[in-house]
């Protein structure tokens, strides 16, 4: 037996096929080892290393076949040489063609559409198979960002995936505490798992406060994720962590609201679940209906009278669209609809819960920082706004793991809104913007679009004041806002007459350390109250001739919690593209902003008076800014553009009424709120604004809804051919960068002499 084995071994040693396979295996092993050693230096991904091994294994049978066929003519080294020549030549040629003819053009399309998750995925595919031919820097901040994911518990396994690929595999990041990780920009889902703890999934945009990598400090951050012990969350509910957040409901301020932790239903209450309430005698059990004031057509009615209105289509007790006291066949997992606020309240009590107060509902529905890092542009695509019919529950997973909080059925909230009930989230047949707007309905309303979910507060004190009735005033009719006549404008404009006081220019410093621009800080007289105004100037390097100028009006945070004036920069709002295109950015410290904020907190009445005064001060600040531009030989006073972002595109646009030297105005996420001065007085000054303008807004912007943007667009007296508005599939900010850049530069070029 030993001799026979030795003979087999000797024959194998002398076999060319065996020698080729052995040599191939050795070369493959050495190649993999070398690639592994240099992977960190050359940025080879783990997927690439795995693919190398797979390629060598797949090629092995073909190498063996070639060796068998050619063994009679060629030696081992020649066969190996020919094989590896064709292997590496084929890999190189195929990879080059695949990358340059297919992958890079597709990647460029994603970049132009500001789909950075899609671009990152394609880049990752290239780096997994052909990193030598990748032309996209994976460190590019436009495509990916360093995210810091914090968890209170140690040993939590953390995974991620793109939000739009909700059927894709979860990618493992590591175990907490986790080092910062590079993740694609865009909306992502993060999953947290640990033995004996409930699995938690969150949805967040990257960058954002949740990932501790947002560029602007707004004064607060979300708490680290806190997993809950398995079995501690009520069945069918989601744990919503406490802390600060900005409610994504139109009409609210951007001031953070603090809530304690609470539970909320994962899904809208279904027909099947509501049937249990009916079968348990829920409509007859008086304890579920106590302390309710039943109102119908403005008149108080008794419980018995109210119950008589709570009938199905066949006259039996139950939701309006049921038949014979039960839901239609096949709709058990659809949200129960056709119920009043009173019925929703009664069911919540039956479950030991309440209806969600408005702010609790908003916290569960959207990201805590939805205003600056929205998920709604992607969430609404997955939500049921089909205009066709209700769907089964389970559409559009939100920031904390709930479903259908946008679309499908609109949902009753706890609060009373101006004497009526309050619905939130919008229904399948309503416009998408209602996902972030309140929609009051009579509490007895039993529309087929009314559904609900329930909540359970861990700290009942949260009901006060967040559960109090919401007092509202009816909006004024459009006819209330009277355009200024020439006589009225003559009187009105007296408060905004300029002054000819000298600038008394003082140069504070010049800084040329940035590779793209020179930064200067100068000080000028304002001409009022013996005040001075700082102006920050960013001029492009390596430009010949006079530079066109863009005067910047920033967002609200620069009027509330601004950074130090020397820390401001064009990169914060992604405005560096203007400097790259040869424009100078001038950033004045407008009255009320940066280092010129009020020294004390103002009362509401003082804020209104102060707001009216700001209009006058801003006009003077603008005039002095133009005077400064005119004092410099390197700036083009004949090509000055207005740029307003959010607050600067909402309120500072009053400057356009009195300053006709602007060649045009770029208004990012701007509009008009007629409840603020001077429009609140019924004075419509906007038809007198004639400046050409470009408005870029978000379709899902809850802070400046589409109606507010269109109000400015329609009221402005600018000729139709000189005004343009575009709504992107985005929230309030940021806008899709590449599309924003293209439209902005095209507009500036059009109106530059």
Secondary structure as the mmCIF struct_conf table of DSSP 4:
data_model
#
loop_
_struct_conf.conf_type_id
_struct_conf.id
_struct_conf.beg_label_comp_id
_struct_conf.beg_label_asym_id
_struct_conf.beg_label_seq_id
_struct_conf.end_label_comp_id
_struct_conf.end_label_asym_id
_struct_conf.end_label_seq_id
HELX_RH_AL_P HELX_RH_AL_P1 UNK A 2 UNK A 14
HELX_RH_AL_P HELX_RH_AL_P2 UNK A 16 UNK A 37
TURN_TY1_P TURN_TY1_P1 UNK A 38 UNK A 38
HELX_RH_AL_P HELX_RH_AL_P3 UNK A 39 UNK A 42
TURN_TY1_P TURN_TY1_P2 UNK A 43 UNK A 43
HELX_RH_AL_P HELX_RH_AL_P4 UNK A 46 UNK A 70
TURN_TY1_P TURN_TY1_P3 UNK A 71 UNK A 73
BEND BEND1 UNK A 74 UNK A 74
HELX_RH_AL_P HELX_RH_AL_P5 UNK A 76 UNK A 98
HELX_RH_PI_P HELX_RH_PI_P1 UNK A 99 UNK A 103
HELX_RH_AL_P HELX_RH_AL_P6 UNK A 104 UNK A 112
TURN_TY1_P TURN_TY1_P4 UNK A 113 UNK A 114
HELX_RH_AL_P HELX_RH_AL_P7 UNK A 116 UNK A 129
HELX_RH_3T_P HELX_RH_3T_P1 UNK A 131 UNK A 133
BEND BEND2 UNK A 136 UNK A 136
TURN_TY1_P TURN_TY1_P5 UNK A 138 UNK A 139
TURN_TY1_P TURN_TY1_P6 UNK A 141 UNK A 143
STRN STRN1 UNK A 144 UNK A 147
STRN STRN2 UNK A 151 UNK A 151
BEND BEND3 UNK A 152 UNK A 155
STRN STRN3 UNK A 157 UNK A 162
TURN_TY1_P TURN_TY1_P7 UNK A 163 UNK A 164
TURN_TY1_P TURN_TY1_P8 UNK A 166 UNK A 167
BEND BEND4 UNK A 168 UNK A 168
HELX_LH_PP_P HELX_LH_PP_P1 UNK A 169 UNK A 170
STRN STRN4 UNK A 171 UNK A 175
BEND BEND5 UNK A 176 UNK A 177
STRN STRN5 UNK A 181 UNK A 184
BEND BEND6 UNK A 185 UNK A 185
STRN STRN6 UNK A 186 UNK A 193
TURN_TY1_P TURN_TY1_P9 UNK A 195 UNK A 196
STRN STRN7 UNK A 197 UNK A 197
STRN STRN8 UNK A 200 UNK A 206
BEND BEND7 UNK A 207 UNK A 208
TURN_TY1_P TURN_TY1_P10 UNK A 209 UNK A 212
BEND BEND8 UNK A 215 UNK A 216
BEND BEND9 UNK A 219 UNK A 219
HELX_LH_PP_P HELX_LH_PP_P2 UNK A 222 UNK A 224
STRN STRN9 UNK A 225 UNK A 225
STRN STRN10 UNK A 229 UNK A 229
TURN_TY1_P TURN_TY1_P11 UNK A 230 UNK A 231
BEND BEND10 UNK A 233 UNK A 233
HELX_LH_PP_P HELX_LH_PP_P3 UNK A 234 UNK A 234
TURN_TY1_P TURN_TY1_P12 UNK A 235 UNK A 236
STRN STRN11 UNK A 237 UNK A 240
STRN STRN12 UNK A 243 UNK A 245
TURN_TY1_P TURN_TY1_P13 UNK A 250 UNK A 251
BEND BEND11 UNK A 254 UNK A 255
STRN STRN13 UNK A 257 UNK A 259
STRN STRN14 UNK A 262 UNK A 265
BEND BEND12 UNK A 266 UNK A 267
HELX_LH_PP_P HELX_LH_PP_P4 UNK A 268 UNK A 269
STRN STRN15 UNK A 270 UNK A 270
HELX_RH_AL_P HELX_RH_AL_P8 UNK A 271 UNK A 279
TURN_TY1_P TURN_TY1_P14 UNK A 280 UNK A 284
HELX_RH_3T_P HELX_RH_3T_P2 UNK A 286 UNK A 288
BEND BEND13 UNK A 289 UNK A 289
TURN_TY1_P TURN_TY1_P15 UNK A 290 UNK A 291
STRN STRN16 UNK A 295 UNK A 296
TURN_TY1_P TURN_TY1_P16 UNK A 297 UNK A 298
STRN STRN17 UNK A 299 UNK A 300
HELX_RH_AL_P HELX_RH_AL_P9 UNK A 303 UNK A 308
TURN_TY1_P TURN_TY1_P17 UNK A 309 UNK A 309
STRN STRN18 UNK A 311 UNK A 311
TURN_TY1_P TURN_TY1_P18 UNK A 313 UNK A 314
BEND BEND14 UNK A 315 UNK A 316
STRN STRN19 UNK A 317 UNK A 317
BEND BEND15 UNK A 318 UNK A 318
TURN_TY1_P TURN_TY1_P19 UNK A 320 UNK A 321
STRN STRN20 UNK A 323 UNK A 323
TURN_TY1_P TURN_TY1_P20 UNK A 324 UNK A 325
STRN STRN21 UNK A 326 UNK A 326
HELX_LH_PP_P HELX_LH_PP_P5 UNK A 327 UNK A 328
TURN_TY1_P TURN_TY1_P21 UNK A 329 UNK A 330
TURN_TY1_P TURN_TY1_P22 UNK A 332 UNK A 333
STRN STRN22 UNK A 334 UNK A 335
HELX_LH_PP_P HELX_LH_PP_P6 UNK A 336 UNK A 336
BEND BEND16 UNK A 338 UNK A 338
HELX_RH_AL_P HELX_RH_AL_P10 UNK A 341 UNK A 350
TURN_TY1_P TURN_TY1_P23 UNK A 351 UNK A 352
STRN STRN23 UNK A 354 UNK A 355
HELX_LH_PP_P HELX_LH_PP_P7 UNK A 356 UNK A 357
HELX_RH_AL_P HELX_RH_AL_P11 UNK A 358 UNK A 365
BEND BEND17 UNK A 366 UNK A 366
TURN_TY1_P TURN_TY1_P24 UNK A 368 UNK A 372
BEND BEND18 UNK A 373 UNK A 373
HELX_RH_AL_P HELX_RH_AL_P12 UNK A 376 UNK A 382
BEND BEND19 UNK A 383 UNK A 383
STRN STRN24 UNK A 384 UNK A 384
BEND BEND20 UNK A 387 UNK A 388
STRN STRN25 UNK A 392 UNK A 392
BEND BEND21 UNK A 393 UNK A 393
BEND BEND22 UNK A 396 UNK A 396
STRN STRN26 UNK A 397 UNK A 397
TURN_TY1_P TURN_TY1_P25 UNK A 399 UNK A 400
BEND BEND23 UNK A 401 UNK A 401
STRN STRN27 UNK A 403 UNK A 403
BEND BEND24 UNK A 405 UNK A 406
STRN STRN28 UNK A 407 UNK A 407
BEND BEND25 UNK A 408 UNK A 409
STRN STRN29 UNK A 410 UNK A 417
TURN_TY1_P TURN_TY1_P26 UNK A 418 UNK A 419
STRN STRN30 UNK A 420 UNK A 424
BEND BEND26 UNK A 425 UNK A 425
TURN_TY1_P TURN_TY1_P27 UNK A 428 UNK A 429
BEND BEND27 UNK A 430 UNK A 430
HELX_RH_3T_P HELX_RH_3T_P3 UNK A 432 UNK A 436
BEND BEND28 UNK A 437 UNK A 437
STRN STRN31 UNK A 439 UNK A 441
TURN_TY1_P TURN_TY1_P28 UNK A 443 UNK A 444
TURN_TY1_P TURN_TY1_P29 UNK A 448 UNK A 449
STRN STRN32 UNK A 450 UNK A 451
STRN STRN33 UNK A 454 UNK A 457
BEND BEND29 UNK A 458 UNK A 459
HELX_RH_3T_P HELX_RH_3T_P4 UNK A 460 UNK A 462
HELX_RH_AL_P HELX_RH_AL_P13 UNK A 463 UNK A 466
TURN_TY1_P TURN_TY1_P30 UNK A 467 UNK A 467
BEND BEND30 UNK A 468 UNK A 468
HELX_LH_PP_P HELX_LH_PP_P8 UNK A 469 UNK A 469
STRN STRN34 UNK A 470 UNK A 470
HELX_LH_PP_P HELX_LH_PP_P9 UNK A 471 UNK A 471
HELX_LH_PP_P HELX_LH_PP_P10 UNK A 474 UNK A 477
HELX_RH_3T_P HELX_RH_3T_P5 UNK A 478 UNK A 480
BEND BEND31 UNK A 481 UNK A 481
STRN STRN35 UNK A 482 UNK A 483
HELX_LH_PP_P HELX_LH_PP_P11 UNK A 484 UNK A 485
HELX_RH_AL_P HELX_RH_AL_P14 UNK A 486 UNK A 492
HELX_RH_3T_P HELX_RH_3T_P6 UNK A 493 UNK A 496
STRN STRN36 UNK A 506 UNK A 511
BEND BEND32 UNK A 514 UNK A 516
STRN STRN37 UNK A 517 UNK A 525
BEND BEND33 UNK A 527 UNK A 528
TURN_TY1_P TURN_TY1_P31 UNK A 529 UNK A 530
STRN STRN38 UNK A 532 UNK A 540
BEND BEND34 UNK A 541 UNK A 542
BEND BEND35 UNK A 545 UNK A 545
HELX_LH_PP_P HELX_LH_PP_P12 UNK A 546 UNK A 546
STRN STRN39 UNK A 547 UNK A 553
HELX_RH_3T_P HELX_RH_3T_P7 UNK A 556 UNK A 559
TURN_TY1_P TURN_TY1_P32 UNK A 560 UNK A 560
BEND BEND36 UNK A 561 UNK A 561
HELX_RH_3T_P HELX_RH_3T_P8 UNK A 565 UNK A 567
HELX_RH_3T_P HELX_RH_3T_P9 UNK A 570 UNK A 573
TURN_TY1_P TURN_TY1_P33 UNK A 574 UNK A 575
HELX_RH_AL_P HELX_RH_AL_P15 UNK A 576 UNK A 580
TURN_TY1_P TURN_TY1_P34 UNK A 581 UNK A 582
HELX_LH_PP_P HELX_LH_PP_P13 UNK A 583 UNK A 583
STRN STRN40 UNK A 584 UNK A 588
TURN_TY1_P TURN_TY1_P35 UNK A 591 UNK A 592
BEND BEND37 UNK A 593 UNK A 593
HELX_RH_3T_P HELX_RH_3T_P10 UNK A 594 UNK A 596
BEND BEND38 UNK A 597 UNK A 597
BEND BEND39 UNK A 599 UNK A 600
HELX_LH_PP_P HELX_LH_PP_P14 UNK A 601 UNK A 603
HELX_RH_AL_P HELX_RH_AL_P16 UNK A 604 UNK A 630
TURN_TY1_P TURN_TY1_P36 UNK A 631 UNK A 631
TURN_TY1_P TURN_TY1_P37 UNK A 633 UNK A 634
STRN STRN41 UNK A 635 UNK A 645
TURN_TY1_P TURN_TY1_P38 UNK A 646 UNK A 646
HELX_RH_AL_P HELX_RH_AL_P17 UNK A 647 UNK A 650
TURN_TY1_P TURN_TY1_P39 UNK A 651 UNK A 651
HELX_RH_3T_P HELX_RH_3T_P11 UNK A 652 UNK A 657
TURN_TY1_P TURN_TY1_P40 UNK A 658 UNK A 658
TURN_TY1_P TURN_TY1_P41 UNK A 660 UNK A 661
STRN STRN42 UNK A 662 UNK A 668
TURN_TY1_P TURN_TY1_P42 UNK A 669 UNK A 669
TURN_TY1_P TURN_TY1_P43 UNK A 674 UNK A 675
BEND BEND40 UNK A 676 UNK A 676
TURN_TY1_P TURN_TY1_P44 UNK A 677 UNK A 678
HELX_RH_3T_P HELX_RH_3T_P12 UNK A 679 UNK A 681
TURN_TY1_P TURN_TY1_P45 UNK A 682 UNK A 682
STRN STRN43 UNK A 683 UNK A 684
HELX_RH_3T_P HELX_RH_3T_P13 UNK A 686 UNK A 688
STRN STRN44 UNK A 693 UNK A 698
TURN_TY1_P TURN_TY1_P46 UNK A 699 UNK A 700
BEND BEND41 UNK A 702 UNK A 704
HELX_RH_AL_P HELX_RH_AL_P18 UNK A 706 UNK A 715
BEND BEND42 UNK A 718 UNK A 718
HELX_RH_3T_P HELX_RH_3T_P14 UNK A 720 UNK A 722
STRN STRN45 UNK A 723 UNK A 728
BEND BEND43 UNK A 729 UNK A 730
BEND BEND44 UNK A 732 UNK A 733
HELX_RH_AL_P HELX_RH_AL_P19 UNK A 737 UNK A 751
#
